[in-house]
Amino acid sequence: MNLRYFCKILFLVLCTFPLGNIHAQLADSPWPMFRHDLKHTGRSSYTGSNKNYLQWIYPVGSSTSTPAIGTDSTIYVGSYDSNLYAINPNGTLKWKYKTGDIIESSPAIGTDGVIYVGSNDNKAYAINPGGTLKWSYSTGGDVVSSPAVGTNSTIYVGSYDGNLYAINKDGMLKKDPPPNLGNQIYSSPAVGSTEIIYVGSRNNRLYAFNSDLGTRWSRQLFYPVNSSPAIGGDNTIYVGADKLYAFTDSGSYWAYTTTNELPVTSSPAISKEDNIYFGAESGFYALYSTGNVRRIVNTIGASDKSSPAIDASGNVYICTNSGLYALDTNYDVKWTYPIKDENASPIIGADGTIYVHSSDGKLYAVGTSSAVVKTISTDKTSLSIVEGKSGTITATTYDANDLSLSDIVLNASVENELVATVSPGSSTTDTNGQAVFTVDGNAVGEANLSITTNSTSTLIPVTISQKSGLVVNSLDITPSKLTVAKNASGTITVKTLDANETRIPNVYIKVSNNNTSSVSIEGDKVTDDIAEASFLVTGIEEGSASITFTADSISGTSTVSVVAPNTIELGSTSLSIKEHESATVTTTIKDANGNVMADQSVSAESADTSIASVDSQQTTDENGNASFTVTGNSIGNTTVTFTSGSATASLSISVISGGVLTSLNIEPDTLSIMVNYGGTATVTSLDQDNNSMSGVDIAAVSDDTNIVTVDNSQTTNADGQAFFSIYGLSTGSVTISFTADSISNSLPVSVLNTIPSSLTLSKKKLSMYSGQTGTLTATVLDQNNSPISDINVEANSSDVSITTINSNKTTDEEGKASFGITAKSEGKAEVNLSVGTLTASATVSVTELVPSTIIIDESLLKLSQCENGSVTVSVFDRKGIPIPGVTVDASVTKKESQHPHIAIEDYSVVTDENGESSFSVTGLREGGATIKFSADTLRKKLKVSVGNARIVSVETTDKIIIKVLQGGKPKSGVTITAESSDTDVVLVTRQKKTNAKGEAKFIITGVGEGSATITFTTSTGSSSLTENITVITTAQIELSEKDLSIPAGTSQSLTVTATDANSDPVADTNVYAAVISVGKNVDVTPIEQTTDIDGSASFTIKGLKAGNARIEIGVCGMSENLKVEVSP
């Protein structure tokens, strides 16, 4: 591995080659032209359908035009109505284009989707895929011939003017004048693999032309050539006239006469075995390529101009005056469909569908895996049955051609099986396309019988009448008005009666609900033996609904009102429980009328689950009650809110200590106060685990109330603390006893006669900046200006958002108490201190420090390759005060980001308490870079210079040659001594003598990562020089790809692996990526990456635009080049 950088200039020569015009070549579609392909083989690469089911019919008008199929399976066909039709694969019209006369020509499709077709208005047309005219070319006669799109982009077509035309893709004549064949051209040109064109004429001749339409040869026949030639695998040309002829370029090959010796107007098809198939008045013929008969099928009717189609499996499809036939490979009939047209030629679609354009004016799509039923006809349009009796319906299935379909599965169902049922549920049509279904009348009422297939359906109304002859005259609905609670249920009962109020059983009742968001009710039912039907009603949301019941034509209603919870009642509005214990809370839900509500959902939520938790949801019982379990989690107060509908209620929860009181802690442990002055004692109650206990009642007693008084009792707060006020009446000493349960503790109190006379502060004004802390000292003196110790000084801030201060301190023996002050935000606040009635205050002014200046400790940072350097950036305000906590960001220029010379360890550093932020920078590649530092709106730049260095890897060697000159000439025999400044980094040969060239060679060996200096000195000490050496761990880098090819707009990953001299992976080393080629063809991210534990680092290469690029991948002192080719 060469550790030096080398520059190479790579010259790229871009060669361009003209591309042939592919726009007019034949489309790669299932059937792009008459007889399928240029050789007119009539052979498809798709297998036709095994079934004769009709898929659809579309009326395109009569014509002899044979369809063609585009790449998107669109079917194109001409018509006697002068239109070229484009039909979607589902049998719907895509578009049609009208020419000036009838169309007998068959379309051909180019690779660009353009459709070429002739018309009897004497023109050849090019129609765009969207149905618009591209161009038309006028000939001297009807264009009945079907165009061929040659491989040389030429469109060949014949005309009744006797000319064979060659037209380019733009509609321009390629050869003028065109060759004339002496009579009308009905035949369609076939094109061989060498671009030889074969076509027949009604002057009884077959012609062969070169691609430039120069005549190659012609053959005399004995009947007008209405048939189109076909070219076999061995380039034999087959064509029909008075006989079926086979020709080669050298002359006649053989001729075959049909059994009735009539002319052959069918265009032959060629199988892949080179068998020849054609139709005739006497039937279907299959010949060997030798002209011998393989088989004649004379039982399928006459096939005059119908040209056979062959599928990929060798099956043959042909039309006769008896229908469309599918013949297997033995020429036996597989299936037939009644399209009786001996002039129609079938074609094959990609899905196996057989398309036929018949003289009846219809385009047929035949052959799918399942039949497509167009209509279902029934022998009755409606069915009336007496309750308990049965009736039948006969259904017949028809396709789009109104032919009955056998073996069709029909499914039958009744939408309301309470009224009637049908059997069987499914049935298969017989040979007449019929299936019979039986309908049983279950209850008086009406229903619909549905008979369906996968493609269509029909409905037959069914009426079931009462067998007794009774007629429903009225409905007895109880109750007529029903009130239910939300989520609760009730029942409505309906009776069916005649005019004499006689009950009528087994009657179907239909239910309708005008507000399903408020009320739900059971579905339709049939009355029972006593003529009753009961319906369960459930309230969903507050509101009302009208429920309508209908039997026959008689209806009645019941109004249902849903009431919602109005109030939630609690036994108490507060609850006190011990920590880690539980209690039960019962809620009662009532409506607006004060009635309890069962089956109501009640939810509960604690405002602070860390203090108390509660069941999330419960449902009320028959008494409207729902019980919840509340658990105390920690000492404190919270609120539980209960909700049901829009009703709410709140319960205050107090969680007290659940431990056993074991001690009382008193602060301070002794107290000194003055006569007529007070003090405070804080008593904390603790349990056996030394946890504070809230809610504990503590009593206090002074043993001499003439000296000291104290609060009689206090209750501990959430922190387990109780505060007692103590007041001195006269000088002396007392003991105050504090007792809770059986636990007690005492506080010695001394009352002094010394009276505070002054309270002074060390400062009246303080100027601070936000985040700064300071100290304010208070001094307390008596009337003799003597310091008073052990006296409590209280303090507070007028605005804690600006500054805060310790709340109280006790003076020391010098009468001083020091308070810590913290500046929070910009503004002014007063801090007030007091001792008894004495007060003092100080004003604190807080200002924000706004970054004003950035200072960099280096004006130019000089590094060698692989050398680490440090840069310190300091931030100051406008007064030169260093600002801590400011984020300093480092960035490099766009050019440097694409061609990195340095690596920065951390691009964002926060200034320390001295306002300084330090950045570590490593030299990667020789050259210069600029680092931009920013803090808020401040900007500062630092230039970095990276010099070349001699690089060696750990456990590898290099050589240094020292040359000694004396008087400009080499000096031999001079002893030179070499010494390394750090032998843990690099070792060097100790001593060498110069040779005849004045040179001495020293071997250096990398020992450990780092930098060292080698000093070379002559034996006399008169001369010396130094060489800086950098030792790196990496000995080799390897790229996962050497050359990369990617399309524009896509990305690919590249892995770089760094290894040491022992081929072990090197982790935590910086790898850079730089685009070094001219032109923005690629982008690489990131530009710098650190290797993982496997010594690998990954980069993403993105192609931007077509072209070539080079990317340099490396570590400091070592690199590889990656060639990238970006394709369009």
Secondary structure by P-SEA (a helix, b strand, c coil): cccbbbbbbbbbbbbbbbbcccccccccccccccccccccccccccccccccccccccccccccbbbbbccccbbbbcccccccccccccccccccccccbbbcbbbbbccccbbbbcccccbbbbbcccccccccccccccccbbbbbccccbbbbbccccbbbbbcccccccccccccccccccbbbbbccccbbbbcccccbbbbbcccccccccccccccccbbbbbccccbbbbbcccbbbbccccccccccccccccccbbbbbcccbbbbbcccccbbbbccccccccccccccccccbbbbbcccbbbbbcccccbbbbccccccccccccccccccccccccbbbbbbccccbbbbccccbbbbccccccccccccccccbbbbbbbbbcccccccccbbbbbbbcccccccccccbbbbccccbbbbbbbbcccbbbbbbbbccccbbbbbbbbccccccccccccccccbbbbcccccbbbbbbbbccccccccbbbbbbbbcccccbbbbcbbbbccccbbbbbbbbcccbbbbbbbbccccbbbbbbbbbccccccccccbbbbcccbbbbbbbbbbccccccccbbbbbbbbcccccccccccbbbccccbbbbbbbbcccccbbbbbbccccbbbbbbbbccccccccccccccbbbbcccccbbbbbbbbccccccccbbbbbbbbcccccccccccbbbccccbbbbbbbbccbbbbbbbbbccccbbbbbbbbbccccccccccccbbbbcccccbbbbbbbbcccccccccbbbbcccccccccccccbbbbccccbbbbbbbbccbbbbbbbbbcccbbbbbbbbbbbbccccccccccbbbbcccbbbbbbbbbbccccccccbbbbbbbbcccccccccccccccbbbbccccbbbbbbbbcccccbbbbbbcccbbbbbbbbbbbccccccccbbbbbbbbbccccccccbbbbbbbccccccccccbbbbccccbbbbbbbbcccccbbbbbbccccccbbbbbbbbbccccccccccbbbbcccbbbbbbbbbbccccccccbbbbbbbbccccccccccccbbbbccccbbbbbbbbcccccbbbbbbccccbbbbbbbbcc
